[in-house]
Amino acid sequence: MKKIKYEEVFNALSDSNRLKILLIINKGGEVCACKILEQLSITQPTLVYHMKTLLDAGLVTCYKRGTWCFYKIEKEMFLQIIDFLDDFKLIERVK
């Protein structure tokens, strides 16, 4: 398992467009970059920048199918983030 760089993770999560992108991907399961662009008011180069940030932070994974890039949420990373935050006792798990 790769060591998490929390400063990169929280930087990636600090942008409203990236949060919207994560919600789109989470809702869709696997989402083509073209579908993400359809739902946001950003340019393709801006999307590339945001996706690189999310990929570098380990929050999403990407694979190519033909000429299209498809993105998926990296669920294990989010579970580790939850565990990290739980260490601070800022959140209480629902029982």
C-alpha positions as CSV (number, residue, x, y, z in Angstrom):
1,M,0.0,0.0,0.0
2,K,1.4,3.4,-1.0
3,K,2.0,6.0,1.7
4,I,-0.6,8.7,1.7
5,K,0.5,12.3,1.3
6,Y,-2.3,13.9,3.2
7,E,-1.2,17.4,2.2
8,E,-1.8,16.4,-1.5
9,V,-5.1,14.8,-0.6
10,F,-6.5,17.7,1.3
11,N,-5.2,20.1,-1.4
12,A,-7.0,18.1,-4.0
13,L,-10.2,18.2,-1.9
14,S,-10.0,21.9,-1.3
15,D,-11.2,22.9,-4.8
16,S,-15.0,23.1,-5.5
17,N,-14.6,21.9,-9.1
18,R,-12.6,18.9,-8.0
19,L,-15.3,18.1,-5.4
20,K,-17.9,18.3,-8.1
21,I,-15.8,16.0,-10.3
22,L,-15.5,13.5,-7.5
23,L,-19.3,13.6,-7.0
24,I,-19.9,13.0,-10.7
25,I,-17.5,10.1,-10.8
26,N,-18.9,8.6,-7.6
27,K,-22.5,8.8,-8.9
28,G,-21.5,7.3,-12.3
29,G,-19.1,4.6,-11.1
30,E,-16.9,4.9,-14.1
31,V,-17.1,8.1,-16.0
32,C,-15.6,9.3,-19.3
33,A,-13.8,12.6,-19.2
34,C,-16.2,13.8,-21.9
35,K,-19.2,13.2,-19.6
36,I,-17.5,15.2,-16.8
37,L,-17.0,18.1,-19.2
38,E,-20.7,18.0,-20.1
39,Q,-21.6,18.6,-16.5
40,L,-19.2,21.4,-15.6
41,S,-18.5,24.9,-17.0
42,I,-14.8,24.4,-17.5
43,T,-12.5,23.9,-20.5
44,Q,-10.9,20.6,-21.4
45,P,-7.4,21.8,-20.4
46,T,-8.8,22.9,-17.0
47,L,-10.3,19.4,-16.6
48,V,-6.9,17.8,-17.4
49,Y,-5.3,19.9,-14.7
50,H,-8.0,18.9,-12.1
51,M,-7.8,15.2,-13.1
52,K,-4.0,15.2,-12.7
53,T,-4.4,16.7,-9.2
54,L,-6.9,14.0,-8.3
55,L,-4.8,11.2,-9.8
56,D,-1.6,12.4,-8.1
57,A,-3.4,12.5,-4.7
58,G,-4.6,8.9,-5.3
59,L,-8.3,9.8,-5.1
60,V,-9.2,8.5,-8.6
61,T,-7.8,6.0,-11.1
62,C,-7.8,6.2,-14.8
63,Y,-7.8,3.8,-17.7
64,K,-8.1,4.3,-21.4
65,R,-10.6,2.6,-23.7
66,G,-9.7,3.6,-27.2
67,T,-9.1,7.3,-27.2
68,W,-11.2,8.0,-24.1
69,C,-10.1,8.2,-20.5
70,F,-12.4,6.8,-17.9
71,Y,-12.1,7.6,-14.2
72,K,-13.1,5.7,-11.1
73,I,-13.1,6.6,-7.4
74,E,-10.2,5.0,-5.4
75,K,-12.4,3.7,-2.6
76,E,-9.5,2.4,-0.5
77,M,-8.1,5.9,-0.4
78,F,-11.3,7.3,0.9
79,L,-11.5,4.6,3.6
80,Q,-8.0,5.5,4.7
81,I,-8.9,9.2,4.8
82,I,-11.9,8.4,7.0
83,D,-9.6,6.4,9.3
84,F,-7.2,9.3,9.4
85,L,-9.9,11.8,10.4
86,D,-11.3,9.3,12.9
87,D,-8.0,9.5,14.7
88,F,-8.8,13.1,15.5
89,K,-12.1,12.1,17.0
90,L,-13.7,14.8,15.0
91,I,-16.3,12.5,13.6
92,E,-18.2,9.8,15.4
93,R,-19.1,6.7,13.5
94,V,-22.8,5.9,13.3
95,K,-23.4,2.6,15.1
